[in-house]
Amino acid sequence: MVHLRRAGDVEVYERLRFVPLTVGAAAAGVVLAALPVFDLRYLAFSAGLGLVLWLLWAFAVWPRVTVETDAVLVRNTFTTTRFAFSALDGVASGFTLDFLLRGGRRVRAWAVPGQQNLAIEAMRSADAHASGFQPVRRVSELTVGTATTPAGQVAASIARRLAAAGAAQVGVADPPADAVRRVNVIVIAVTCLVVVLAVVGIAGGAS
């Protein structure tokens, strides 16, 4: 299941609702941090549960896929990648939705689970081919039709924008734009800090 939010022409796909769950996780974190202040017996409990809470947020709530007017932004837990439609060669559906870029690079979207329906549709196309166990659909094969799966919704959204802008033909002739990938330094730093605090807290609570 994927939640879709629209902001003008921008579509944001999230596995879970970001805003309410982030607020809830922050509130729960404050409570867990306060418990050992009043009673040290809760130190190990707060440390362990806090670690689980952060990991769930970082891996299930933080990731998203943003489909813009001419580009796609894929935000995973530790990295964020942005690429133009002209760099997109196709999509693959496995455990997650993968974007295949020209030149062979693959960008995996943790926020959108793969669906076999998209793979089946690709296999039915005469020009579709398989890459390993993940049937692949090329950009030129994407259709605007009604999509019922998360992977299909993202693919259909891109197809609509390609059709509106005529980017399908432009992307083939023009050299592909580079994908920009950056590391989510803050998320990585907080993850390391939370892990260290959890280990120290659990060890301190057990002693």
C-alpha positions in Angstrom: 0.0 0.0 0.0 1.3 3.4 -0.9 -0.1 6.8 0.0 -0.2 9.6 -2.7 0.0 13.3 -1.9 -0.3 16.0 -4.6 1.1 19.4 -4.4 0.3 21.2 -7.6 1.8 19.2 -10.4 4.1 17.2 -8.1 3.0 13.7 -6.9 4.6 12.3 -3.7 4.4 8.5 -3.1 4.9 7.3 0.5 4.6 3.8 2.0 3.2 5.3 5.2 1.9 8.8 6.0 4.9 10.9 6.7 3.6 13.9 8.7 1.3 12.2 11.3 3.7 9.3 11.9 6.7 11.7 12.2 4.8 13.8 14.8 3.8 10.6 16.6 7.3 9.2 16.6 8.8 12.5 17.9 6.3 12.5 20.7 7.0 8.9 21.6 10.7 9.7 21.5 10.3 12.5 24.0 8.4 10.2 26.4 11.0 7.5 26.1 13.8 10.0 26.8 12.0 11.3 29.8 11.2 7.9 31.5 14.8 7.2 32.7 14.9 10.7 34.2 12.2 9.8 36.7 13.2 6.1 37.1 16.5 4.6 35.9 14.9 1.2 35.8 13.4 2.3 32.5 16.8 3.0 30.9 17.2 -0.3 29.0 13.5 -0.3 28.0 13.7 3.3 26.6 17.0 2.6 24.9 15.8 -0.5 23.1 12.4 0.7 22.2 13.8 4.0 21.0 16.2 2.2 18.7 13.3 0.2 17.2 11.2 3.3 16.8 13.9 5.2 15.0 14.7 2.3 12.6 11.0 1.9 11.8 10.8 5.6 11.0 14.0 5.7 9.0 13.2 2.6 6.8 9.4 2.8 6.5 8.4 6.5 6.9 11.3 8.6 5.6 11.6 7.0 2.1 9.5 8.5 -0.7 9.2 8.9 -4.5 8.5 12.3 -5.8 7.4 12.6 -9.5 7.9 16.1 -10.7 7.0 17.7 -14.0 10.2 16.6 -15.7 12.2 14.5 -13.1 11.9 11.9 -10.4 13.3 12.2 -6.9 13.9 8.9 -5.1 14.5 9.3 -1.3 15.7 6.2 0.4 16.9 5.9 4.0 20.6 6.6 3.3 20.7 8.1 -0.2 18.6 10.5 -2.3 18.7 10.4 -6.1 17.2 12.8 -8.6 17.1 12.1 -12.4 15.4 13.7 -15.3 12.9 11.8 -17.5 15.4 11.9 -20.3 17.8 9.7 -18.2 15.1 7.1 -17.6 15.3 3.9 -19.7 12.7 1.8 -18.0 11.2 0.4 -14.8 11.4 -3.1 -13.2 9.1 -4.6 -10.7 10.6 -7.0 -8.1 10.4 -6.6 -4.3 10.5 -2.9 -4.9 10.1 -0.6 -7.9 13.4 0.0 -9.7 14.1 2.8 -12.1 16.5 1.7 -14.9 18.6 4.6 -16.2 20.4 4.9 -19.5 23.9 3.5 -19.2 22.7 0.6 -17.0 22.4 2.3 -13.6 19.6 1.1 -11.4 17.8 3.3 -8.7 15.7 1.3 -6.2 12.7 3.0 -4.6 12.2 1.6 -1.1 9.0 3.6 -0.7 7.1 1.8 -3.5 6.7 -2.0 -3.3 7.1 -3.9 -6.5 4.0 -5.5 -8.0 3.8 -8.4 -10.3 1.0 -6.8 -12.2 3.4 -4.3 -13.7 5.7 -7.2 -14.6 2.9 -9.1 -16.3 1.9 -6.1 -18.3 5.5 -5.7 -19.5 5.7 -9.4 -20.5 2.6 -9.1 -22.6 4.3 -6.4 -24.7 6.0 -7.8 -27.8 9.1 -5.6 -27.2 9.4 -6.3 -23.4 12.3 -8.4 -22.2 13.4 -9.7 -18.8 16.4 -8.8 -16.7 17.0 -11.7 -14.3 13.8 -12.4 -12.5 12.5 -8.9 -12.9 10.6 -8.3 -16.1 11.5 -4.8 -17.4 9.3 -2.2 -19.1 10.9 0.4 -21.3 9.9 4.0 -21.2 8.4 3.8 -24.7 6.2 0.9 -23.6 4.6 2.8 -20.7 0.9 3.4 -21.1 -1.3 6.0 -19.4 -4.1 3.5 -18.6 -5.6 3.0 -15.2 -3.1 1.6 -12.7 -4.2 -0.3 -9.7 -0.9 -1.1 -8.1 1.7 1.2 -6.4 4.3 0.4 -9.0 1.8 0.8 -11.8 0.6 4.2 -10.4 4.2 5.6 -10.5 4.8 4.3 -14.0 1.5 5.7 -15.2 2.2 9.1 -13.7 5.5 9.2 -15.5 3.8 8.1 -18.7 1.2 10.9 -18.5 4.0 13.5 -18.1 6.0 12.1 -20.9 3.0 12.1 -23.2 2.1 15.7 -22.2 5.6 17.0 -22.8 6.5 14.8 -25.7 9.6 13.8 -23.8 9.5 10.2 -25.0 10.8 11.3 -28.4 13.1 14.0 -27.0 14.7 11.6 -24.5 15.7 9.1 -27.2 17.5 11.7 -29.4 19.1 13.9 -26.7 21.9 12.7 -24.5 20.6 11.6 -21.1 20.9 13.9 -18.2 23.0 12.8 -15.3 21.4 11.4 -12.2 22.4 13.3 -9.0 22.9 11.1 -6.0 23.6 12.4 -2.5 24.1 10.8 0.8 21.6 11.6 3.6 24.3 12.5 6.1 22.0 13.6 8.9 20.0 10.4 8.8 23.2 8.3 8.9 24.6 10.3 11.7 21.4 10.1 13.8 21.2 6.4 13.1 24.8 5.9 14.4 24.1 8.0 17.5 20.8 6.2 18.3 22.6 2.8 18.0 25.4 3.9 20.3 22.9 5.3 22.8 20.8 2.2 22.7 23.8 -0.1 23.3 25.0 2.1 26.2 21.5 2.4 27.6 20.8 -1.4 27.4 24.2 -2.2 28.9 23.7 0.4 31.7 20.2 -0.9 32.4 21.4 -4.5 32.7 24.2 -3.7 35.1 
